[in-house]
């Protein structure tokens, strides 16, 4: 979502203000930092980065701080870094041309409605398109700051989404990536009078676009993974067979404290249904260890889910208290040494599982959509189930589908030879 917000700002600045991107910030007239506030580390990193930019930028260059940390800290950013020219929150991206001309402007209204704003078109890759289908979040997870930085959830009208997807395909993209905090909650609320379309129906409508070959999305919420959604995912040939299912914890007790809305048993039931309908699916997840009150038994529940599901990829973190969240005030914190040990144990288990999964890829053939040039004359792309695969080749392969036989494996990328 941050990547797409950045593309929207670039599009507006290019079309309305005559800017163009440069590769070195020391050549720039405007420096934008687009921020995340899900964890504490990126927030602290912001101010050290600002100091570097201020020392080395052109004397008259402007600096803008954008995104979720902008929404969260607002005027405090300018107080701590007075050389910052403006602050633009995650829900106010369409105001970029406006704040550019107002020194010390702070636009951070999390209730501002951009759901029907038609941004100018810009994509960092000509081969795929990120498309927002909703903004904000209606969940009340006790650890999460996102509702405080991106506001209430509003769905973008399906006609705008379909038009954006059609434009991307017309300009050469064969893959679209749908974005939202809880994509499969799409259609719950629109800002105006619009046809009530749920996420499953949106997928059906998008798949009818001629020339669109792949549809990806992130992130669905396990609570909203009903049978209709899973069956559409499994049977629609244009939907890529990789599913991100944020677990957060394998303990039903901890999930209740997190206010996730589902149990360990529900999560495993949805995985079972998904694998029954779509045996080839790859599943990724998010896991937080050492949430306040997490016992050894609770942590073991997370390891148990890991062993049962055998995730293809995990994003794992130690719990980080965030301001303006309910869990910030929980007093039953877990000792940091215990938290670190649990994270290591979790990641080591995943490494073992991943090595076993990757070993089965050797000698297999995957259909790969190539989209990136990498060093040493290699081109990389992704399989339908989201495996990163590289082959020796040139930019002639970019935007093309090829069958690739896997000849070498590692934990982050597979290597192969084109066979068709």
C-alpha positions as CSV (number, residue, x, y, z in Angstrom):
1,X,0.0,0.0,0.0
2,X,2.9,2.4,0.7
3,X,4.3,1.6,-2.7
4,X,1.0,2.5,-4.3
5,X,0.7,5.7,-2.3
6,X,4.2,6.7,-3.5
7,X,3.1,6.0,-7.1
8,X,0.1,8.1,-6.6
9,X,2.2,11.0,-5.3
10,X,4.6,10.7,-8.2
11,X,1.7,10.7,-10.7
12,X,0.2,13.9,-9.2
13,X,3.5,15.7,-9.0
14,X,4.4,14.7,-12.6
15,X,1.1,15.6,-14.1
16,X,0.2,18.7,-12.1
17,X,3.6,20.2,-11.0
18,X,6.0,19.2,-13.8
19,X,8.3,17.1,-11.5
20,X,10.3,14.1,-12.7
21,X,12.1,11.4,-10.6
22,X,15.8,11.5,-10.1
23,X,18.1,8.7,-8.9
24,X,20.2,10.8,-6.4
25,X,18.4,12.8,-3.7
26,X,21.2,15.4,-3.9
27,X,19.9,16.4,-7.3
28,X,16.3,16.7,-6.1
29,X,14.2,19.8,-5.7
30,X,11.7,17.8,-3.6
31,X,12.5,14.8,-1.3
32,X,9.5,12.8,-0.1
33,X,9.8,10.2,2.7
34,X,6.9,7.8,2.8
35,X,6.7,6.2,6.2
36,X,5.3,3.2,8.0
37,X,4.4,3.1,11.7
38,X,3.3,-0.6,12.2
39,X,6.5,-1.2,14.2
40,X,8.7,1.1,16.3
41,X,11.9,0.8,14.3
42,X,10.8,2.7,11.1
43,X,9.6,5.6,13.3
44,X,12.9,6.0,15.0
45,X,14.8,5.6,11.7
46,X,12.8,8.5,10.2
47,X,14.5,11.2,12.1
48,X,18.0,9.9,11.5
49,X,17.2,9.8,7.7
50,X,15.8,13.3,7.8
51,X,19.1,14.5,9.3
52,X,21.1,13.0,6.5
53,X,18.8,14.4,3.8
54,X,18.9,17.9,5.4
55,X,22.7,17.9,5.5
56,X,23.3,16.8,1.9
57,X,20.3,18.1,-0.1
58,X,20.4,21.2,-2.3
59,X,20.0,24.4,-0.3
60,X,16.5,25.2,-1.6
61,X,15.2,21.6,-1.8
62,X,12.0,20.9,0.0
63,X,11.4,17.9,2.3
64,X,8.0,16.3,2.9
65,X,7.2,13.5,5.3
66,X,4.3,11.3,4.2
67,X,2.5,8.1,5.2
68,X,1.4,6.5,8.5
69,X,4.1,8.1,10.7
70,X,3.0,11.4,9.3
71,X,-0.6,10.7,10.3
72,X,0.5,9.6,13.8
73,X,3.1,12.3,14.7
74,X,1.8,15.3,12.7
75,X,3.1,18.6,13.9
76,X,5.6,16.9,16.2
77,X,7.7,16.0,13.1
78,X,8.2,19.7,12.3
79,X,8.9,20.5,15.9
80,X,11.7,17.8,16.0
81,X,12.9,18.5,12.5
82,X,12.0,22.2,11.7
83,X,13.6,22.0,8.2
84,X,10.7,19.7,7.1
85,X,8.4,21.7,4.8
86,X,5.2,19.7,5.1
87,X,3.6,16.6,6.6
88,X,1.1,14.6,4.6
89,X,-0.8,11.7,6.2
90,X,-1.6,8.4,4.7
91,X,-5.2,9.3,4.1
92,X,-4.4,12.6,2.4
93,X,-2.2,11.5,-0.6
94,X,-4.4,13.4,-3.1
95,X,-3.4,16.7,-1.4
96,X,0.2,16.4,-2.4
97,X,0.0,19.3,-4.9
98,X,-1.8,21.5,-2.3
99,X,0.7,21.0,0.6
100,X,3.6,21.5,-1.7
101,X,2.9,25.2,-1.9
102,X,2.1,25.7,1.8
103,X,5.2,25.8,4.0
104,X,4.8,23.9,7.3
105,X,1.5,22.4,6.1
106,X,0.2,19.5,8.2
107,X,-2.6,17.5,6.5
108,X,-3.3,14.4,8.6
109,X,-7.1,14.0,8.6
110,X,-7.7,10.3,8.9
111,X,-11.4,10.8,8.0
112,X,-10.6,12.4,4.7
113,X,-12.3,10.4,1.9
114,X,-10.2,9.7,-1.1
115,X,-12.2,6.6,-2.2
116,X,-13.5,8.3,-5.3
117,X,-10.5,10.4,-6.2
118,X,-9.1,9.6,-9.7
119,X,-5.4,9.7,-9.4
120,X,-3.2,10.3,-12.5
121,X,-1.6,7.2,-13.8
122,X,1.9,6.1,-12.8
123,X,3.4,2.7,-12.2
124,X,7.0,1.8,-11.3
125,X,6.7,-1.4,-13.3
126,X,5.1,-1.6,-16.8
127,X,4.5,-5.3,-16.3
128,X,2.2,-5.2,-13.2
129,X,-0.1,-2.8,-11.5
130,X,-0.9,-2.2,-7.8
131,X,-4.5,-1.2,-7.4
132,X,-6.1,0.0,-4.1
133,X,-9.6,-1.5,-3.6
134,X,-10.2,0.0,-0.1
135,X,-8.7,2.5,2.3
136,X,-8.5,2.4,6.1
137,X,-9.4,-0.4,8.5
138,X,-12.5,-1.2,10.6
139,X,-10.8,-3.9,12.8
140,X,-9.8,-3.1,16.4
141,X,-6.8,-5.4,16.8
142,X,-5.3,-4.3,20.2
143,X,-1.7,-4.2,18.9
144,X,-2.3,-2.3,15.6
145,X,-1.9,1.4,15.0
146,X,-3.3,1.3,11.4
147,X,-6.9,2.4,12.2
148,X,-5.4,5.5,13.9
149,X,-3.3,6.4,10.9
150,X,-5.5,5.3,7.9
151,X,-9.0,5.8,9.4
152,X,-12.2,3.9,8.9
153,X,-12.5,1.4,6.1
154,X,-14.1,2.6,2.8
155,X,-14.3,0.5,-0.3
156,X,-13.4,2.1,-3.7
157,X,-16.2,1.7,-6.2
158,X,-15.8,-1.3,-8.4
159,X,-16.1,0.8,-11.6
160,X,-13.0,2.8,-10.7
161,X,-11.1,-0.4,-9.9
162,X,-12.2,-2.0,-13.2
163,X,-11.2,1.1,-15.2
164,X,-7.8,1.2,-13.5
165,X,-7.2,-2.5,-14.2
166,X,-8.3,-2.0,-17.9
167,X,-5.9,0.9,-18.3
168,X,-3.0,-1.1,-16.9
169,X,-3.7,-4.0,-19.2
170,X,-4.0,-1.6,-22.2
171,X,-0.6,-0.2,-21.4
172,X,1.0,-3.7,-21.3
173,X,0.5,-5.1,-17.7
174,X,-0.5,-8.7,-17.5
175,X,-0.8,-8.9,-13.7
176,X,-2.6,-6.8,-11.2
177,X,-2.1,-6.7,-7.4
178,X,-5.2,-5.7,-5.4
179,X,-4.4,-3.9,-2.1
180,X,-6.4,-3.3,1.1
181,X,-6.0,-3.8,4.8
182,X,-8.6,-6.6,4.7
183,X,-9.3,-7.1,1.0
184,X,-12.0,-9.8,1.5
185,X,-14.0,-7.3,3.6
186,X,-14.4,-5.3,0.4
187,X,-17.9,-3.9,-0.2
188,X,-18.9,-3.4,3.4
189,X,-19.0,0.4,3.1
190,X,-18.9,2.8,0.2
191,X,-18.9,6.6,0.6
192,X,-21.6,7.2,-1.9
193,X,-24.5,5.3,-3.6
194,X,-22.9,2.3,-5.3
195,X,-23.8,-1.3,-6.2
196,X,-23.0,-3.6,-3.3
197,X,-20.3,-5.8,-4.6
198,X,-18.3,-8.2,-2.4
199,X,-14.7,-9.2,-2.9
200,X,-15.5,-12.5,-4.5
201,X,-17.7,-10.8,-7.1
202,X,-15.0,-8.2,-7.7
203,X,-12.6,-11.0,-8.5
204,X,-15.1,-12.4,-11.0
205,X,-15.5,-9.1,-12.7
206,X,-11.8,-8.4,-12.9
207,X,-11.1,-11.8,-14.4
208,X,-13.3,-11.0,-17.4
209,X,-10.8,-8.3,-18.6
210,X,-9.3,-9.6,-21.8
211,X,-5.5,-9.6,-21.7
212,X,-5.3,-9.7,-17.9
213,X,-3.6,-13.0,-17.0
214,X,-2.9,-12.9,-13.3
215,X,-4.6,-11.5,-10.2
216,X,-2.9,-11.2,-6.9
217,X,-4.1,-9.6,-3.7
218,X,-3.1,-8.8,-0.1
219,X,-4.2,-9.2,2.7
220,X,-7.3,-11.2,3.2
221,X,-8.4,-11.5,6.8
222,X,-8.9,-15.1,8.1
223,X,-12.2,-14.1,9.7
224,X,-13.7,-13.3,6.3
225,X,-12.5,-16.4,4.4
226,X,-15.9,-17.9,3.7
227,X,-16.4,-20.9,1.5
228,X,-17.5,-18.8,-1.5
229,X,-14.3,-16.9,-1.4
230,X,-12.1,-20.0,-1.1
231,X,-13.9,-21.8,-3.9
232,X,-13.6,-18.8,-6.3
233,X,-9.9,-18.6,-5.4
234,X,-9.4,-22.3,-6.2
235,X,-11.4,-22.4,-9.4
236,X,-10.7,-19.1,-11.1
237,X,-7.6,-19.7,-13.3
238,X,-6.6,-16.0,-13.3
239,X,-6.2,-15.9,-9.6
240,X,-2.7,-16.7,-8.5
241,X,-2.5,-19.6,-6.2
242,X,-0.7,-17.9,-3.3
243,X,-2.6,-16.8,-0.2
244,X,-1.4,-14.5,2.6
245,X,-3.2,-15.5,5.8
246,X,-2.1,-13.3,8.8
247,X,-2.1,-15.7,11.8
248,X,-0.5,-13.3,14.3
249,X,-0.7,-16.1,17.0
250,X,-1.5,-19.8,17.2
251,X,-3.0,-19.4,20.6
252,X,-6.8,-18.9,20.9
253,X,-6.2,-17.1,24.2
254,X,-3.8,-14.7,22.7
255,X,-5.9,-14.2,19.6
256,X,-8.8,-13.2,21.9
257,X,-6.5,-10.7,23.6
258,X,-5.5,-9.4,20.2
259,X,-9.2,-9.1,19.2
260,X,-8.5,-10.9,16.0
261,X,-12.0,-12.4,15.8
262,X,-11.1,-16.0,15.1
263,X,-9.6,-19.0,16.9
264,X,-6.7,-21.4,16.3
265,X,-9.3,-24.0,15.2
266,X,-11.0,-21.6,12.7
267,X,-7.6,-20.7,11.1
268,X,-6.7,-24.4,10.7
269,X,-10.2,-25.1,9.4
270,X,-9.8,-22.4,6.7
271,X,-6.3,-23.8,5.8
272,X,-7.8,-27.3,5.5
273,X,-10.6,-26.0,3.3
274,X,-8.2,-24.1,1.1
275,X,-5.8,-27.0,0.6
276,X,-8.7,-29.4,-0.1
277,X,-10.0,-27.0,-2.8
278,X,-6.6,-25.9,-4.1
279,X,-3.8,-28.4,-3.3
280,X,-1.2,-26.4,-5.1
281,X,-1.7,-23.3,-3.0
282,X,1.3,-21.6,-1.2
283,X,0.4,-19.9,2.1
284,X,2.3,-17.1,3.8
285,X,1.6,-15.5,7.1
286,X,2.5,-12.9,9.8
287,X,3.3,-14.0,13.3
288,X,3.9,-11.8,16.4
289,X,5.8,-13.5,19.3
290,X,5.8,-12.3,22.9
291,X,2.5,-10.5,22.8
292,X,1.7,-9.4,26.4
293,X,0.7,-12.4,28.4
294,X,1.9,-15.0,25.9
295,X,2.9,-18.1,28.0
296,X,5.2,-20.9,26.9
297,X,2.0,-22.9,26.1
298,X,0.7,-20.1,24.0
299,X,3.9,-19.9,22.1
300,X,3.9,-23.7,21.6
301,X,0.4,-23.2,20.0
302,X,2.1,-20.9,17.4
303,X,4.8,-23.5,16.7
304,X,2.0,-26.2,16.4
305,X,0.2,-24.2,13.7
306,X,3.6,-23.7,11.9
307,X,4.1,-27.5,11.9
308,X,0.6,-28.2,10.7
309,X,0.3,-25.5,8.0
310,X,4.0,-25.5,6.8
311,X,3.9,-21.9,5.6
312,X,5.9,-21.1,2.5
313,X,6.8,-17.7,3.9
314,X,6.5,-16.0,7.2
315,X,6.9,-12.4,8.4
316,X,7.7,-12.7,12.0
317,X,8.4,-10.1,14.7
318,X,8.7,-9.5,18.4
319,X,5.7,-7.6,19.7
320,X,6.3,-3.9,19.6
321,X,4.0,-1.6,21.7
322,X,2.5,1.1,19.5
323,X,1.0,4.4,20.7
324,X,-2.8,4.8,20.7
325,X,-3.4,1.1,20.8
326,X,-5.1,-0.9,23.5
327,X,-2.2,-3.2,24.1
328,X,0.1,-0.3,24.8
329,X,-1.5,-0.2,28.3
330,X,-1.2,-4.0,28.9
331,X,1.1,-4.6,31.9
332,X,1.8,-8.3,31.5
333,X,4.7,-7.8,29.1
334,X,7.1,-10.6,28.2
335,X,10.8,-10.3,29.0
336,X,12.8,-9.2,26.0
337,X,15.3,-12.1,26.4
338,X,12.4,-14.5,26.3
339,X,10.9,-12.7,23.3
340,X,14.2,-12.9,21.4
341,X,14.6,-16.6,22.1
342,X,11.0,-17.3,20.9
343,X,11.6,-15.4,17.7
344,X,14.7,-17.3,17.0
345,X,13.0,-20.6,17.7
346,X,10.1,-19.7,15.4
347,X,12.4,-18.6,12.6
348,X,14.6,-21.7,12.9
349,X,11.5,-23.9,12.6
350,X,10.4,-22.0,9.6
351,X,13.9,-22.4,8.0
352,X,13.7,-26.2,8.5
353,X,10.2,-26.3,6.9
354,X,11.3,-24.0,4.0
355,X,14.4,-26.1,3.3
356,X,12.1,-29.2,3.0
357,X,9.6,-27.4,0.8
358,X,12.3,-26.0,-1.5
359,X,14.0,-29.4,-1.9
360,X,10.9,-30.7,-3.6
361,X,11.1,-27.9,-6.2
362,X,14.3,-29.2,-7.8
363,X,13.5,-30.7,-11.2
364,X,10.0,-29.2,-11.3
365,X,8.8,-26.9,-14.0
366,X,7.0,-23.6,-13.2
367,X,5.3,-21.0,-15.4
368,X,7.1,-17.7,-14.6
369,X,6.1,-14.1,-15.4
370,X,9.4,-12.2,-15.8
371,X,9.4,-8.6,-14.4
372,X,12.9,-7.7,-13.1
373,X,16.5,-7.4,-14.4
374,X,19.0,-8.5,-11.7
375,X,22.8,-8.5,-11.7
376,X,25.0,-10.8,-13.7
377,X,22.7,-11.1,-16.7
378,X,19.8,-12.6,-14.9
379,X,16.1,-12.0,-15.2
380,X,13.7,-12.8,-12.4
381,X,10.0,-13.3,-12.0
382,X,7.4,-15.2,-10.0
383,X,5.5,-18.4,-10.5
384,X,1.8,-18.6,-10.1
385,X,2.3,-19.7,-6.4
386,X,4.6,-16.7,-5.8
387,X,8.0,-18.4,-5.9
388,X,10.8,-16.1,-7.0
389,X,12.7,-17.7,-9.9
390,X,15.7,-16.4,-11.9
391,X,17.2,-17.4,-15.2
392,X,20.0,-16.2,-17.3
393,X,18.6,-13.7,-19.9
394,X,18.1,-10.2,-21.0
395,X,15.4,-7.6,-21.0
396,X,13.7,-9.3,-23.9
397,X,12.2,-11.7,-21.4
398,X,10.5,-8.9,-19.3
399,X,6.8,-9.0,-19.5
400,X,6.9,-12.6,-20.9
401,X,5.6,-15.9,-19.6
402,X,8.0,-18.9,-19.8
403,X,8.2,-22.4,-18.5
404,X,11.2,-22.8,-16.3
405,X,12.9,-26.1,-15.1
406,X,14.4,-25.6,-11.6
407,X,18.1,-26.5,-11.5
408,X,19.3,-24.9,-8.3
409,X,17.6,-23.9,-5.0
410,X,18.2,-21.5,-2.1
411,X,16.0,-20.1,0.6
412,X,15.2,-16.9,-1.1
413,X,15.3,-17.6,-4.9
414,X,15.2,-20.6,-7.2
415,X,17.3,-20.8,-10.4
416,X,16.3,-22.6,-13.6
417,X,16.5,-22.9,-17.3
418,X,13.8,-21.9,-19.8
419,X,12.3,-25.0,-21.4
420,X,9.3,-23.4,-23.3
